[in-house]
Amino acid sequence: MNAPASGPLADQIAARLTAALDPTHLVVSNDSAQHSGHMGDDGSGESHFSVTIESPAFAGVSRVERQRLVNRALADLLAERIHALAIRARAPGEAA
C-alpha cells in the first residue's frame, strides 16, 4: 500500500480509509495549496484533498456506492474539517 500523506489531517484520512476499506493501494494528496485564498480555505493548509484508493470492498459496487463508502469512513472529518475531497476509487484489477 502507498500512502504519501502529509500533515496530521492527511494522516487521519489515510488511517481511517485503511481501517474501513483495507485498501491494496492508497494515495492521499493534499491539494490545499492550489486553493489558497479560495472559499473553504481555512488557513490550516489542510482543507482540500484527493484520494486514489483501490480496495476489494469496491468489487461489484457502483461508482456512487464507492463514493459513499469513502464518505462514510470520513464522515465527521467531512463535516468539520475537510472542505473538498476528490475520490478516485477502483476494485483490484480495474483500469486506473
C-alpha positions as CSV (number, residue, x, y, z in Angstrom):
1,M,0.0,0.0,0.0
2,N,1.2,3.5,-0.8
3,A,0.2,6.4,1.4
4,P,2.3,9.5,0.9
5,A,0.1,11.6,3.2
6,S,1.5,14.9,4.5
7,G,0.2,16.6,7.6
8,P,-2.0,15.4,10.5
9,L,-5.3,15.5,8.7
10,A,-4.0,13.7,5.6
11,D,-2.6,11.1,8.0
12,Q,-6.0,10.7,9.6
13,I,-7.7,10.3,6.2
14,A,-5.2,7.5,5.3
15,A,-5.6,5.8,8.7
16,R,-9.4,5.8,8.5
17,L,-9.6,4.6,4.9
18,T,-7.1,1.9,5.8
19,A,-9.2,0.7,8.8
20,A,-12.5,0.9,7.0
21,L,-11.7,-0.4,3.5
22,D,-8.4,-2.4,3.8
23,P,-7.0,-0.9,0.5
24,T,-4.5,-2.6,-1.7
25,H,-3.4,0.9,-2.9
26,L,-4.0,4.2,-1.3
27,V,-2.7,7.7,-2.1
28,V,-3.9,10.8,-0.1
29,S,-2.9,14.1,-1.7
30,N,-3.1,17.4,0.0
31,D,-4.3,19.8,-2.7
32,S,-4.9,22.8,-0.4
33,A,-2.1,24.9,-1.7
34,Q,-3.9,25.0,-5.1
35,H,-6.9,26.6,-3.3
36,S,-5.2,29.1,-1.1
37,G,-7.4,32.1,-0.6
38,H,-10.4,30.4,-2.2
39,M,-13.7,29.8,-0.4
40,G,-13.2,26.9,2.0
41,D,-9.6,27.6,2.6
42,D,-9.4,27.8,6.4
43,G,-5.7,28.8,6.5
44,S,-4.7,25.5,8.0
45,G,-3.1,24.2,4.8
46,E,-5.3,21.1,5.1
47,S,-8.8,21.7,3.6
48,H,-8.7,20.2,0.1
49,F,-7.7,16.6,-0.7
50,S,-7.6,14.0,-3.4
51,V,-7.8,10.3,-2.6
52,T,-6.9,7.4,-5.0
53,I,-8.0,4.1,-3.5
54,E,-8.1,0.5,-4.6
55,S,-10.0,-1.9,-2.4
56,P,-11.6,-5.3,-2.7
57,A,-14.6,-3.7,-0.9
58,F,-15.3,-1.9,-4.3
59,A,-15.7,-5.1,-6.3
60,G,-19.1,-5.3,-7.9
61,V,-20.1,-1.9,-6.4
62,S,-21.3,1.1,-8.3
63,R,-19.3,4.3,-8.5
64,V,-21.8,6.1,-6.3
65,E,-21.7,3.4,-3.6
66,R,-17.8,3.6,-3.7
67,Q,-18.0,7.3,-3.0
68,R,-20.5,6.6,-0.2
69,L,-18.2,4.1,1.4
70,V,-15.3,6.6,1.4
71,N,-17.5,9.4,2.6
72,R,-18.9,7.2,5.4
73,A,-15.4,6.4,6.6
74,L,-14.6,10.1,6.8
75,A,-18.0,11.5,7.8
76,D,-17.0,13.6,10.8
77,L,-13.9,15.0,9.0
78,L,-16.0,15.9,6.0
79,A,-18.5,17.7,8.3
80,E,-15.9,19.6,10.3
81,R,-12.5,19.8,8.7
82,I,-12.4,18.8,5.0
83,H,-13.8,21.4,2.6
84,A,-13.3,19.4,-0.6
85,L,-12.5,15.7,-1.4
86,A,-11.9,14.3,-4.9
87,I,-12.2,10.5,-4.9
88,R,-10.9,8.0,-7.4
89,A,-12.0,4.5,-6.3
90,R,-11.5,1.2,-8.0
91,A,-11.5,-2.5,-7.3
92,P,-8.3,-4.6,-7.8
93,G,-7.9,-5.5,-11.5
94,E,-9.9,-2.5,-12.8
95,A,-8.1,0.1,-15.0
96,A,-6.8,3.1,-13.3
